């Protein structure tokens, strides 16, 4: 070992130009990180353990501020339902290109004049994404830490708008000044990137632990809307419709890993009784005129009737535990097809209709 270190030191000492020094630094950084990852090989977190750590941090079964679902299959969604959701926080989650931003935009527009809506868009640091995708093994932790900070800040803004935290803008005691908060990607969904990067070997134990420790313990969402699309559709939308420079080189395998970890997170939330509303948006064939979006007022009714507690546990019960490196995209699709079938039997017609969105 000493001889190897001495050899490396002599090689580095012989470098003189800026280009050589930069290349040497990159090689040394890669070697050091690789050694640290190898040293942790026997005590790395599994997908199941890591997901439980995250969900336990974010969701502790508090129910005082959450929506109490009262399914009513015969009741239409309308203005009164929108008003009833005032002060609630809807976490809109899903894979890259699932349609979260478009759905939030349409729902907010449909509710103008009915209820005050606070939209928290998914802030994307495009330059940071470009750096990350260029070398995930090197920049995963730094990038994820930045995105986590954005999500934590958005969480506090959501809490204030919904009247759960003190705000610099006093809200009426009647509650009429409270907003229905629509959050496009929250800590709960953003965690799929952290989990995926860690399991891919891009983050150290101490780094993922720091990320989890940064997540808020007051994640007071009322409903998690899980917009589910296949990895193949997500890749197609990114590379055919969106065509963002940072996304064009993402391999299909990465989308599959993200869907796996997102499924694991939603399963863990549901098994704790969290209000998870499953929405399937994966219409075939892949074509521009087959891009589906939820009907806004249909979504209002589904949010109102979202299952929680024992009701949601039953919908996600007996599903196979996902295992990184073993569970395939086909396995995830099969498990979520089971979930979809159960939501299609829900007492609320709104929940049933959003469980499989059709164009």
C-alpha positions in Angstrom: 0.0 0.0 0.0 2.7 2.5 0.9 4.6 1.8 -2.3 1.4 2.4 -4.3 0.8 5.7 -2.6 4.4 6.8 -3.1 4.1 5.9 -6.8 0.9 8.0 -7.2 2.6 10.9 -5.3 5.6 10.9 -7.6 3.3 10.8 -10.7 1.3 13.8 -9.3 4.5 15.7 -8.5 5.7 15.4 -12.1 2.6 17.2 -13.4 3.3 20.8 -14.4 0.7 22.3 -16.8 -2.8 23.4 -15.8 -4.3 20.7 -18.0 -2.2 18.0 -16.4 -2.9 19.2 -12.9 -6.6 19.3 -13.6 -6.6 15.8 -15.0 -4.5 14.5 -12.1 -7.0 16.1 -9.6 -9.9 14.4 -11.4 -8.2 11.0 -11.3 -7.3 11.4 -7.6 -10.8 12.4 -6.7 -12.2 9.4 -8.4 -9.8 7.1 -6.8 -10.4 8.5 -3.3 -14.2 8.3 -3.7 -14.0 4.8 -5.1 -12.0 3.7 -2.2 -14.4 5.1 0.3 -17.3 3.5 -1.4 -15.5 0.1 -1.4 -14.8 0.5 2.3 -18.5 0.9 2.9 -19.5 -2.1 0.8 -20.4 -4.3 3.7 -22.6 -1.8 5.5 -24.6 -0.1 2.7 -28.3 0.6 3.2 -30.8 -1.6 1.2 -33.6 0.0 -0.7 -36.1 -1.1 1.9 -34.2 0.3 4.9 -33.4 3.6 3.1 -37.0 4.2 2.1 -38.2 3.5 5.6 -35.7 5.9 7.0 -37.0 8.7 4.7 -40.7 8.0 5.1 -40.4 7.7 8.9 -38.7 11.1 8.9 -41.3 12.8 6.6 -44.5 11.1 7.9 -45.1 10.3 11.5 -48.8 9.5 11.3 -50.0 12.9 12.5 -53.6 13.4 11.3 -54.8 16.6 13.0 -54.2 18.8 9.9 -54.9 16.2 7.2 -58.0 15.8 5.0 -60.5 13.3 6.5 -61.8 11.4 3.4 -65.5 11.0 3.1 -66.1 9.0 -0.1 -69.3 9.8 -1.9 -69.7 8.3 -5.3 -72.8 10.2 -6.1 -71.5 13.7 -5.2 -70.1 15.8 -8.1 -67.0 17.9 -7.6 -67.6 21.7 -7.8 -67.0 25.0 -6.2 -68.0 23.8 -2.7 -65.5 21.0 -2.8 -62.7 23.5 -3.9 -63.6 25.7 -0.9 -63.5 22.7 1.4 -59.9 22.1 0.4 -58.8 25.5 1.5 -55.8 25.3 3.7 -54.8 21.8 2.4 -51.5 20.9 0.8 -51.5 18.6 -2.3 -48.1 17.1 -3.1 -48.1 16.3 -6.8 -45.5 13.6 -7.4 -44.3 11.5 -10.3 -41.5 10.5 -12.6 -39.7 13.0 -14.8 -42.2 14.0 -17.6 -45.2 12.5 -15.8 -47.2 15.6 -16.4 -47.0 17.2 -13.0 -46.4 20.8 -14.1 -49.1 20.7 -16.7 -51.7 19.3 -14.3 -50.9 21.8 -11.6 -51.2 24.6 -14.2 -54.6 23.4 -15.4 -56.0 22.8 -11.9 -54.9 26.2 -10.7 -56.5 27.9 -13.7 -59.8 26.0 -13.2 -60.0 27.1 -9.6 -59.7 30.8 -10.3 -62.5 32.6 -8.5 -63.4 29.5 -6.5 -60.6 29.3 -4.0 -57.2 31.0 -3.5 -54.5 28.7 -4.9 -50.9 28.8 -4.1 -48.8 27.0 -6.7 -45.3 25.9 -5.8 -43.6 25.1 -9.1 -40.7 22.7 -9.3 -37.7 24.8 -9.4 -35.0 23.3 -11.6 -31.4 24.4 -11.5 -30.6 23.6 -15.1 -26.9 24.3 -14.9 -26.6 22.1 -11.8 -28.5 19.4 -13.7 -26.1 19.6 -16.6 -23.1 19.3 -14.3 -24.7 16.3 -12.5 -25.6 14.4 -15.7 -22.1 15.0 -16.9 -20.6 13.1 -14.0 -23.2 11.7 -11.6 -20.6 9.8 -9.5 -18.8 13.0 -8.7 -21.7 15.5 -8.4 -24.6 13.5 -7.1 -24.3 14.6 -3.5 -23.7 18.3 -4.2 -26.6 18.5 -6.7 -29.0 16.6 -4.4 -28.1 18.8 -1.5 -29.0 21.8 -3.5 -32.4 20.4 -4.6 -33.2 19.3 -1.1 -32.7 22.8 0.1 -35.1 24.1 -2.5 -37.7 21.5 -1.5 -37.3 22.2 2.2 -37.8 25.9 1.5 -40.9 25.2 -0.6 -42.2 23.0 2.3 -42.1 26.0 4.6 -43.8 28.2 2.0 -46.6 25.6 1.6 -47.1 25.4 5.4 -47.4 29.2 5.7 -49.8 29.5 2.8 -52.0 26.7 4.3 -51.9 28.4 7.7 -49.8 25.7 9.4 -46.9 28.1 10.1 -46.7 31.8 11.0 -46.5 34.0 8.0 -45.2 37.4 7.4 -48.6 38.1 5.8 -51.3 37.8 8.5 -54.2 35.5 7.5 -57.8 36.1 8.5 -58.9 34.3 11.6 -61.9 32.9 9.6 -59.5 30.9 7.4 -60.8 32.3 4.2 -57.4 33.7 3.4 -55.9 30.3 3.4 -54.8 28.8 0.1 -55.2 25.4 -1.4 -51.5 24.6 -2.0 -50.4 22.7 -5.1 -46.8 21.6 -4.8 -45.1 20.4 -7.9 -42.6 18.0 -6.5 -41.9 18.0 -2.8 -39.3 16.3 -0.5 -41.4 13.2 -0.7 -41.0 12.8 -4.4 -37.5 14.4 -4.7 -36.2 11.6 -2.4 -36.4 9.2 -5.3 -33.4 10.9 -6.9 -31.4 10.7 -3.6 -32.3 7.0 -3.2 -31.5 6.2 -6.8 -28.2 8.0 -6.7 -27.2 6.3 -3.4 -28.1 2.8 -4.6 -26.2 3.4 -7.9 -23.1 4.0 -5.8 -22.9 7.7 -6.3 -23.3 8.7 -2.7 -21.7 7.7 0.6 -23.5 6.6 3.7 -22.7 9.9 5.5 -24.0 11.8 2.5 -27.4 10.1 2.2 -27.7 10.4 6.0 -27.1 14.1 5.7 -29.8 14.4 3.0 -32.3 12.5 5.1 -31.5 14.6 8.2 -32.2 17.7 6.1 -35.8 16.6 5.3 -38.4 18.4 7.3 -40.3 16.6 10.1 -43.3 18.9 9.5 -44.2 17.5 6.0 -47.9 18.3 6.5 -49.3 17.4 3.1 -53.0 16.5 2.9 -52.8 14.3 -0.2 -50.0 12.8 -2.2 -51.0 12.6 -5.9 -48.9 9.9 -7.5 -48.9 10.5 -11.2 -47.6 7.2 -12.6 -46.1 6.7 -16.0 -43.8 4.0 -17.3 -40.1 4.5 -17.7 -40.5 4.1 -21.5 -43.1 6.9 -21.7 -41.0 9.2 -19.5 -38.0 8.7 -21.7 -40.1 9.2 -24.8 -41.6 12.5 -23.5 -38.2 13.8 -22.5 -36.4 13.0 -25.7 -39.3 13.6 -28.2 -41.4 16.3 -26.7 -39.4 18.3 -24.1 -36.0 17.9 -25.6 -34.2 19.7 -22.8 -30.4 19.5 -23.4 -29.7 18.0 -20.0 -32.2 15.1 -20.5 -31.4 14.0 -24.0 -28.6 11.6 -23.0 -30.4 10.0 -20.0 -30.5 6.2 -20.5 -33.7 4.3 -20.2 -32.2 2.4 -17.2 -32.1 5.6 -15.2 -35.8 6.2 -15.7 -36.4 2.6 -14.7 -34.4 3.1 -11.5 -36.3 6.3 -10.7 -39.7 4.5 -11.2 -38.5 1.6 -8.9 -37.5 4.0 -6.1 -40.6 6.1 -6.5 -42.8 3.0 -6.3 -40.9 2.0 -3.1 -41.5 5.4 -1.6 -45.2 5.5 -2.4 -45.6 2.0 -1.1 -43.9 2.9 2.2 -46.1 6.1 2.6 -49.3 4.1 1.9 -48.3 1.3 4.3 -48.1 4.0 7.0 -51.6 5.1 6.2 -50.6 8.3 4.3 -53.2 9.7 1.9 -51.9 8.5 -1.4 -54.0 9.1 -4.5 -52.9 6.9 -7.4 -53.2 8.4 -10.9 -52.2 6.4 -14.0 -51.3 8.5 -17.0 -49.5 6.0 -19.3 -51.6 5.9 -22.4 -50.4 4.0 -25.5 -49.3 4.3 -28.2 -46.5 6.9 -27.7 -47.7 9.8 -29.7 -48.2 13.6 -29.2 -52.0 13.2 -29.4 -52.0 10.5 -26.7 -50.7 12.7 -23.9 -53.3 12.5 -21.1 -54.1 15.0 -18.4 -56.5 15.0 -15.5 -59.8 16.9 -15.7 -59.3 19.6 -13.1 -62.7 19.3 -11.3 -62.5 15.5 -11.4 -59.2 15.8 -9.6 -60.8 18.0 -7.0 -63.3 15.3 -6.2 -60.6 12.7 -6.1 -58.5 14.8 -3.7 -61.5 15.3 -1.5 -62.2 11.5 -1.4 -58.6 10.3 -1.2 -58.2 7.2 0.9 -56.1 7.3 4.0 -55.4 5.2 7.1 -56.6 1.6 6.9 -58.3 2.3 3.6 -55.1 3.1 1.8 -53.1 0.4 3.5 -55.6 -2.1 2.1 -55.0 -0.8 -1.4 -51.3 -1.2 -1.2 -51.3 -4.4 0.9 -49.4 -7.6 -0.1 -47.4 -5.9 -2.8 -43.9 -7.4 -3.3 -41.1 -5.5 -1.6 -38.9 -3.9 -4.3 -35.2 -4.9 -4.3 -32.6 -2.7 -6.1 -30.8 -4.7 -8.7 -33.4 -7.5 -8.7 -36.9 -5.9 -9.2 -37.3 -5.1 -12.9 -39.4 -2.5 -14.6 -41.9 -5.2 -15.5 -42.1 -6.2 -11.9 -42.9 -2.5 -10.9 -45.5 -2.2 -13.7 -47.2 -5.4 -12.5 -47.3 -4.3 -8.9 -48.7 -0.9 -9.9 -51.2 -2.5 -12.1 -52.5 -4.3 -9.0 -52.7 -1.0 -7.2 -54.5 0.5 -10.1 -57.1 -2.3 -10.2 -57.8 -1.8 -6.5 -58.3 2.0 -6.9 -60.6 1.2 -9.7 -62.9 -0.5 -7.1 -62.9 2.5 -4.7 -66.3 3.7 -3.5 -65.6 7.2 -4.9 -66.3 7.6 -8.6 -63.8 10.4 -8.7 -61.0 8.2 -7.3 -62.0 5.5 -9.7 -61.8 7.8 -12.8 -58.4 9.3 -12.0 -57.0 5.9 -11.3 -56.8 5.4 -15.1 -56.7 8.7 -17.1 -57.9 8.3 -20.7 -57.5 10.8 -23.5 
